[in-house]
């Protein structure tokens, strides 16, 4: 079989990394290499063949041509997970535990971490110029109403303090704040104060440095050899530490809240949460500027959490709102952006939103592996969901359905395994038709219908790789 030279190089690098860590972990064992090498040599040969074979199947040796970071990381993680599972099954099926788990699992995990690091380094180095080109060519267009007349009816500020806004003496038609939100300690408090000091229908103009713009800035400052290290360190310090309870206080004590890393989704989600509607957006000098119209009072719902486990409000049986548990795959506050994303991008094939910028790179990976849906078993054991049934929907998505389907939906509990995986519809209309067929069949014969749909869904997921997103 013909194999391109690039793949041959990838295989050789892969084998070198694997062999190096294999030798390292053998050396770390409390005995001599002379004793362990003969014992592990034959199993290592079989494992190497398995490793390379799985890597070809998952497409790991073609990742260097990918331009999306999640498509770079997914084959690496997937091939390692399959290899670990296969080795574990082999060891325990044949009841052969004489091989050191430290050597076997340590080699796989260390090789995986190294490959992820090298893939990130290659990714940022290769596409650095392309990222810069994208950033430079993005249209910089100000809304037509941003003119001298607009400024006459606006108050212009440069503040990171919500107290300054709250102490303004009047209500205004427009408030413009040139201080980026990244330097605001209490973002929601500031946005709520802006909402209070605007007349109904008033407009707030502000700016933020998004995660993507931050990456562009880092790429322009450091050489390729250090980009990956700097990015990882920046990610851990500015995006992980402030989200963990035991470290968040220390982080804000050091930074004083003037170095927030915000995604576009979180920024717009916070605006919607605080009573605004996104009117326009544009980029200037590495910052995202936005205009937001006041349409209501700020939300009184609890602030969304940043943790990996989230509870989403979904329509359950009898129309009651239930909290459905899932692993986080979107940026915080994304749930408040559903209407905005739908109105701007509409739906794509399969009924999901087009160009959904709310999903993180890790989130896309988790969705492909269905990891995000495992916590829904909490709802199953609480009796709020059944095994097979229509998907639990948000209030906004539920309102897109016909009145007839809405009424039929709330007669039964939603399910973990929806009819989507059986019929594989592509449009919203086809999704509604699929759910109507299931619900009508369920009314006639509940047990037989759920069993038939469950078997059909498993076959499509396992053998036809059906996915919901």
C-alpha positions in Angstrom: 0.0 0.0 0.0 1.3 3.4 -0.9 2.0 5.7 2.0 3.0 9.3 1.7 6.4 10.3 3.0 4.8 12.7 5.5 3.0 9.8 7.1 6.2 7.7 7.1 7.9 10.5 9.0 4.9 10.7 11.4 5.1 7.0 12.1 8.9 7.1 12.7 8.5 10.1 15.1 5.6 8.3 16.8 7.7 5.1 17.3 10.7 7.1 18.6 8.5 8.8 21.2 7.0 5.5 22.2 10.3 3.7 22.4 12.0 6.5 24.3 9.3 6.5 27.1 9.2 2.7 27.1 13.0 2.6 27.8 12.6 5.4 30.4 9.9 3.6 32.4 11.9 0.3 32.2 14.9 2.2 33.6 12.8 3.6 36.4 11.8 0.1 37.6 13.8 -1.0 40.7 15.8 -3.6 38.8 18.2 -3.8 35.8 17.2 -3.3 32.2 18.9 -6.6 31.4 16.2 -8.3 33.4 13.2 -6.4 32.0 14.0 -5.9 28.3 13.7 -9.7 27.4 10.5 -9.9 29.5 8.8 -7.0 27.7 10.4 -7.3 24.2 7.8 -9.6 22.6 4.7 -7.9 24.1 6.2 -4.5 23.2 6.4 -5.6 19.5 2.7 -6.6 19.5 1.7 -3.4 21.3 3.7 -1.3 18.8 1.8 -2.9 15.9 -1.5 -2.3 17.7 -0.5 1.3 18.4 0.5 2.1 14.8 -2.6 0.3 13.5 -5.0 2.2 15.7 -3.2 5.5 14.8 -3.8 4.9 11.1 -7.5 4.0 11.7 -8.1 7.2 13.8 -6.2 9.4 11.3 -3.5 10.4 13.7 -0.8 10.4 11.0 -2.8 13.0 8.9 -3.3 15.6 11.7 -0.5 17.8 10.4 -2.8 18.9 7.5 -5.7 19.9 9.9 -6.4 23.5 10.5 -8.8 23.1 13.4 -7.1 22.4 16.8 -9.8 20.0 17.9 -9.2 17.9 14.7 -5.5 17.8 15.7 -6.1 16.6 19.2 -9.0 14.2 18.7 -7.1 11.5 16.8 -4.2 11.6 19.4 -6.6 11.2 22.4 -8.8 8.6 20.6 -5.9 6.4 19.6 -4.4 6.5 23.1 -7.8 5.7 24.7 -8.3 2.7 22.4 -4.8 1.4 23.0 -5.2 1.7 26.8 -8.5 -0.1 26.6 -7.2 -2.9 24.3 -4.1 -3.5 26.5 -6.1 -3.5 29.7 -8.6 -6.0 28.3 -5.8 -8.2 27.0 -3.9 -8.2 30.4 -6.9 -9.0 32.5 -8.6 -11.4 30.0 -5.6 -13.6 29.9 -5.0 -13.0 33.6 -1.5 -11.9 32.9 -0.6 -9.2 35.4 3.1 -9.9 35.5 3.6 -6.9 33.2 4.1 -3.6 35.1 1.2 -1.3 34.9 3.6 1.6 35.5 5.6 0.6 32.4 2.5 -0.1 30.2 0.2 2.8 31.1 3.1 5.2 31.9 4.5 4.7 28.4 1.1 5.4 26.8 0.2 8.4 28.9 3.6 10.0 28.6 3.7 9.5 24.8 0.2 10.9 24.6 1.1 14.1 26.5 4.3 14.5 24.5 2.4 14.1 21.2 -0.3 16.7 22.3 2.5 19.1 23.2 4.3 18.6 19.9 1.1 18.8 17.9 0.2 22.1 19.5 3.7 23.5 18.8 3.5 22.4 15.2 -0.1 23.8 14.9 0.8 27.3 16.2 4.0 27.5 14.3 2.5 26.3 10.9 -0.6 28.5 11.0 0.9 31.5 12.7 1.1 33.5 9.4 -2.4 32.3 8.4 -3.9 33.4 11.7 -2.3 36.8 11.3 -3.6 37.1 7.8 -7.1 36.3 9.0 -6.8 38.9 11.7 -5.5 41.6 9.3 -8.1 41.0 6.6 -11.2 41.0 8.9 -13.5 43.9 7.9 -13.3 46.9 10.2 -16.7 48.6 9.7 -18.3 50.9 12.2 -22.1 50.9 12.4 -23.6 53.8 10.5 -25.1 55.4 13.6 -21.7 55.8 15.3 -21.2 59.5 14.3 -20.9 62.9 15.8 -24.6 63.0 16.3 -24.6 59.8 18.3 -21.8 61.1 20.5 -23.9 64.2 21.3 -26.5 62.0 23.0 -24.0 59.7 24.7 -21.7 59.8 27.7 -18.2 58.5 27.1 -16.3 56.7 29.9 -13.1 54.8 30.5 -13.8 52.9 33.7 -13.5 49.4 35.1 -15.6 50.3 38.2 -19.4 49.6 38.4 -19.5 52.3 41.1 -18.6 55.0 38.6 -21.4 54.0 36.3 -23.9 53.6 39.1 -23.2 57.1 40.4 -24.0 58.8 37.1 -26.6 61.5 37.7 -28.9 60.9 34.7 -30.2 58.2 32.4 -28.7 58.3 28.9 -29.6 57.1 25.4 -26.1 55.8 24.9 -23.2 54.9 27.2 -19.8 54.3 25.6 -17.0 52.7 27.7 -13.6 52.5 26.1 -12.2 50.3 28.9 -12.1 46.7 27.8 -14.2 44.3 29.8 -11.0 42.2 30.5 -10.0 44.8 33.1 -13.3 44.8 34.9 -13.3 43.0 38.3 -17.1 42.7 38.6 -18.3 42.4 35.0 -22.0 41.7 35.7 -22.2 44.5 38.3 -20.9 47.0 35.7 -23.3 45.7 33.0 -26.2 45.8 35.4 -25.3 49.4 36.4 -25.1 50.4 32.7 -28.5 48.8 32.2 -29.9 50.9 35.1 -28.4 54.2 33.7 -29.8 53.7 30.2 -33.3 54.6 29.0 -35.4 51.8 27.6 -34.0 51.0 24.2 -30.7 52.7 25.1 -27.5 51.4 23.6 -24.2 50.4 25.3 -21.0 50.4 23.3 -18.0 48.6 24.8 -15.0 46.4 23.8 -13.2 43.2 24.9 -10.2 41.2 23.9 -11.5 37.8 23.1 -9.6 34.5 23.5 -8.8 34.3 19.8 -7.5 37.9 19.7 -5.4 37.1 22.8 -3.9 34.1 20.9 -3.0 36.3 17.9 -1.3 38.7 20.3 0.7 36.0 21.9 1.7 34.6 18.5 3.1 38.0 17.5 5.2 38.4 20.6 7.0 35.0 21.0 9.1 32.8 18.8 7.6 29.5 17.6 9.8 27.5 20.0 8.1 29.2 23.0 4.6 29.7 21.7 3.2 26.4 22.9 4.8 26.7 26.4 3.5 30.3 26.7 0.1 29.4 25.6 -0.2 26.5 28.0 1.1 28.6 30.9 -1.3 31.5 30.0 -4.2 29.0 29.7 -3.5 27.5 33.1 -2.9 30.8 34.9 -5.6 33.0 33.4 -8.3 30.5 32.5 -8.0 27.6 34.9 -7.0 29.2 38.2 -9.8 31.8 38.3 -12.4 29.0 37.7 -11.3 26.8 40.7 -12.7 27.7 44.0 -9.6 27.1 46.1 -7.4 29.2 43.7 -9.7 31.9 42.5 -9.2 34.2 45.5 -5.5 34.0 45.2 -5.7 34.6 41.4 -7.8 37.8 41.9 -5.6 38.9 44.7 -2.6 38.8 42.4 -4.3 40.2 39.3 -6.9 42.4 41.0 -9.3 41.2 38.3 -7.6 43.2 35.6 -6.6 40.3 33.4 -9.8 38.4 32.7 -9.7 36.1 29.6 -13.1 36.3 28.0 -14.5 34.5 25.0 -16.8 36.2 22.5 -19.6 33.8 23.7 -19.1 34.6 27.4 -19.0 38.4 26.7 -22.2 38.3 24.6 -23.8 35.9 27.0 -23.2 38.2 29.9 -24.7 41.1 28.0 -27.9 39.1 27.3 -27.9 37.9 30.9 -27.8 41.5 32.0 -30.8 42.6 29.8 -29.2 43.5 26.5 -29.7 42.4 22.9 -26.6 42.3 20.7 -27.1 44.9 17.9 -23.7 44.9 16.1 -20.0 43.9 16.4 -16.8 44.9 14.7 -13.0 44.6 15.2 -10.5 47.4 15.6 -6.8 47.0 16.5 -7.1 43.6 18.1 -10.3 44.3 20.1 -13.9 43.2 19.6 -16.2 46.2 19.8 -20.0 45.6 20.3 -23.2 47.6 20.6 -25.9 46.2 22.8 -29.5 47.5 23.1 -31.3 47.5 26.5 -34.4 45.4 26.1 -35.2 44.4 29.6 -34.1 44.3 33.2 -31.1 42.2 34.2 -31.8 38.5 34.8 -32.5 37.4 38.4 -31.3 33.8 37.7 -28.2 32.6 39.7 -25.0 33.4 37.9 -23.9 30.4 35.7 -21.0 28.4 37.1 -17.7 27.8 35.4 -17.3 24.2 36.6 -17.2 21.1 34.3 -20.7 20.0 35.4 -23.6 22.2 34.4 -27.4 22.2 35.0 -29.4 23.4 32.0 -33.1 24.4 32.2 -35.0 22.1 29.9 -38.7 21.5 29.2 -39.8 18.2 30.8 -43.0 16.3 31.2 -46.2 18.4 31.6 -44.2 21.4 30.5 -42.3 21.7 33.7 -38.7 23.1 33.6 -36.2 20.6 34.9 -32.4 20.9 35.4 -30.7 18.6 33.0 -27.1 17.8 33.9 -24.3 17.7 31.3 -20.6 18.2 31.0 -19.7 21.7 29.9 -19.0 21.9 26.2 -19.7 25.6 25.8 -18.3 28.8 27.2 -20.0 30.2 30.3 -23.2 32.1 29.7 -23.7 30.5 26.3 -27.2 29.4 27.2 -28.4 33.0 27.1 -27.2 33.3 23.5 -29.5 30.8 21.8 -31.8 33.3 20.3 -28.9 35.5 19.1 -27.1 32.6 17.4 -30.4 31.3 15.9 -31.3 34.7 14.5 -27.8 35.3 13.1 -26.8 31.9 11.8 -30.0 29.8 11.7 -29.8 26.0 11.8 -27.5 23.6 9.9 -28.0 20.0 8.9 -29.0 17.9 11.8 -30.9 20.8 13.6 -27.9 22.3 15.3 -26.9 26.0 15.0 -24.7 27.1 12.2 -21.3 28.5 13.1 -21.9 28.0 16.8 -19.0 29.9 18.3 -20.2 29.0 21.8 -18.7 25.5 21.7 -15.1 25.1 22.9 -12.5 23.0 21.2 -12.6 20.5 24.1 -16.4 20.6 23.9 -16.4 19.4 20.3 -14.1 16.5 21.3 -16.4 15.5 24.2 -19.5 15.7 21.9 -17.9 13.3 19.4 -17.3 10.8 22.2 -20.7 11.4 23.9 -18.8 12.3 27.1 -21.0 15.4 27.7 -24.2 13.4 28.0 -23.1 10.9 30.8 -24.3 13.2 33.7 -27.8 13.0 32.2 -28.0 9.6 34.0 -28.5 11.7 37.1 -31.8 12.8 35.7 -32.6 9.3 34.6 -32.2 8.0 38.2 -34.2 10.9 39.5 -37.0 9.9 37.2 -37.0 13.0 35.1 -35.8 11.3 31.9 -36.4 7.8 30.5 -33.9 5.7 28.5 -35.5 6.4 25.0 -37.4 9.5 24.2 -37.4 12.9 22.6 -34.5 15.2 23.4 -35.0 17.6 26.4 -35.1 21.0 24.8 -34.5 24.5 26.0 -37.4 26.9 26.1 -36.2 28.8 23.0 -35.8 25.6 20.9 -39.1 24.2 22.2 -40.9 27.4 21.0 -39.6 26.7 17.4 -41.8 23.5 17.3 -45.4 23.4 16.2 -48.1 23.7 18.8 -49.3 20.2 18.1 -45.9 18.7 18.6 -45.3 20.8 21.8 -48.5 19.4 23.3 -47.6 15.8 22.4 -44.1 16.2 23.6 -45.0 17.2 27.2 -47.2 14.2 27.6 -44.2 11.9 28.1 -40.7 12.3 29.7 -37.8 13.2 27.5 -35.2 10.6 26.9 -31.5 9.9 27.0 -31.5 8.3 23.5 -33.6 10.4 21.1 -35.2 9.2 17.8 -32.7 11.4 16.0 -30.2 8.6 16.0 -32.6 6.3 14.3 -34.0 8.5 11.6 -31.0 10.8 11.3 -33.0 13.9 10.1 -31.2 16.9 8.6 -33.6 19.8 8.9 -35.8 21.1 11.7 -38.9 20.0 9.8 -37.5 16.5 9.5 -36.6 16.5 13.2 -40.2 17.4 14.1 -41.5 14.7 11.7 -39.2 12.1 13.3 -40.2 13.0 16.8 -43.9 13.0 15.9 -43.6 9.5 14.4 -41.9 8.3 17.6 -44.4 9.9 19.9 -47.4 8.5 18.0 -45.8 5.0 18.0 -45.0 5.3 21.7 -48.7 6.1 22.5 -49.7 2.9 20.7 -47.0 0.6 22.1 -44.6 2.1 24.6 -42.3 -0.9 25.4 -42.0 -2.2 21.8 -41.4 1.3 20.4 -38.6 2.1 22.9 -37.0 -1.2 22.3 -37.0 -0.8 18.5 -35.7 2.7 18.7 -33.0 1.8 21.2 -31.7 -1.0 19.0 -31.8 1.2 15.9 -29.9 4.0 17.7 -27.2 1.7 18.9 -26.6 0.2 15.4 -26.4 3.7 13.9 -24.1 5.1 16.6 -21.7 2.1 16.6 -21.6 1.1 13.0 -22.6 4.2 11.1 -21.0 6.7 13.4 -24.2 8.8 13.8 -23.6 11.9 15.8 -25.9 14.7 17.0 -23.4 17.5 16.2 
